[in-house]
Amino acid sequence: MEKFAVEARIGGTWQRIAEGATIGHRRIRPLAAPATATAVRVKVLESRATPHPGPRHCT
Protein backbone atom coordinates (compact mmCIF):
# COMPACT_ATOMS: atom_id res chain seq x y z
CA MET A 1 0.00 0.00 0.00
CA GLU A 2 1.26 3.43 -0.91
CA LYS A 3 -1.44 5.37 0.93
CA PHE A 4 -4.20 4.30 3.33
CA ALA A 5 -6.88 5.68 5.64
CA VAL A 6 -8.32 4.24 8.85
CA GLU A 7 -11.99 4.97 9.45
CA ALA A 8 -14.14 4.27 12.49
CA ARG A 9 -17.92 4.09 12.75
CA ILE A 10 -18.71 6.48 15.57
CA GLY A 11 -22.35 7.23 16.33
CA GLY A 12 -23.42 5.49 13.11
CA THR A 13 -21.18 7.63 10.86
CA TRP A 14 -17.83 6.67 9.31
CA GLN A 15 -15.10 9.13 10.34
CA ARG A 16 -11.46 9.18 9.27
CA ILE A 17 -9.32 8.79 12.39
CA ALA A 18 -5.86 8.23 10.81
CA GLU A 19 -4.04 8.04 7.50
CA GLY A 20 -0.58 7.15 6.37
CA ALA A 21 1.78 6.39 3.54
CA THR A 22 3.13 2.99 4.56
CA ILE A 23 1.83 -0.09 6.29
CA GLY A 24 3.62 -3.18 7.51
CA HIS A 25 4.04 -5.89 10.06
CA ARG A 26 3.21 -4.65 13.57
CA ARG A 27 2.63 -1.09 12.42
CA ILE A 28 1.21 1.05 15.22
CA ARG A 29 -0.49 4.28 14.16
CA PRO A 30 -1.19 6.60 17.12
CA LEU A 31 -4.50 8.45 17.10
CA ALA A 32 -4.83 12.18 17.77
CA ALA A 33 -7.52 11.42 20.39
CA PRO A 34 -9.16 8.31 21.87
CA ALA A 35 -12.13 6.98 19.89
CA THR A 36 -14.93 4.61 20.82
CA ALA A 37 -16.24 2.89 17.69
CA THR A 38 -18.58 0.07 16.73
CA ALA A 39 -16.45 -0.84 13.68
CA VAL A 40 -13.10 0.02 12.10
CA ARG A 41 -11.99 -0.26 8.47
CA VAL A 42 -8.80 0.36 6.49
CA LYS A 43 -9.21 1.87 3.03
CA VAL A 44 -6.45 1.50 0.44
CA LEU A 45 -6.18 4.88 -1.31
CA GLU A 46 -3.11 4.17 -3.49
CA SER A 47 -1.25 0.97 -4.30
CA ARG A 48 1.39 -0.16 -6.82
CA ALA A 49 -0.44 -3.45 -7.33
CA THR A 50 -3.77 -4.99 -6.41
CA PRO A 51 -3.85 -5.25 -2.59
CA HIS A 52 -4.72 -8.64 -1.09
CA PRO A 53 -5.37 -8.00 2.62
CA GLY A 54 -5.94 -11.06 4.74
CA PRO A 55 -8.20 -11.32 7.77
CA ARG A 56 -7.14 -9.20 10.74
CA HIS A 57 -8.10 -9.63 14.37
CA CYS A 58 -8.11 -6.86 16.96
CA THR A 59 -8.09 -7.47 20.67
N, C-alpha and C positions, 0 to 999 in steps of 0.2 A: 504494500500500500504506500502510495506517495503522499496522500492526504486523507484524513479521516475526521469524523465528528462523532461525539458521544452525546446521545440524547436520552432524556429521562421523562417518563410520563408522570407529571406532577399535577395533581388536581384534575386529571382527565385530559391534559394538554401536553403534547410533546414539546420539550424545551431543550435547547442545546446547552449542555453543561461543561463541555470541554471539546477541544479540537487539537489536532497535531499533524505533524508531517511524517512521522515514522511510527512504526509499531513493531513490537518484537516480543520475544520470550520474556516473561516476567516484567513487562513494562508497567510502571506505576505512574499514572497521570494524576497529579494532585488537583483537587477542585478549588475554585475560588471561595466557595462557601459550602457548608454541609447541605445535603439534599435528601429528602425523604421521597422515594418514588415507588410506584407500583410496578414499573417495568423500566428496563434500560436497553438501548440498542446502539450498535455501532454502525455508522453509515460510511461506506467507502466513497470518497469524493473524487479521488484520482488514483489511478493504478497503471503500472506499465503493462500488466497482463491481466487476464481475467482472475479476480480473487476467488479463492476456494476456502472460505473459513469453515473450520470444523466446529463441532458443538463446544460450548464454553459453559463452565459451571462457576457460579459465584457463591461464596459462603459468607 
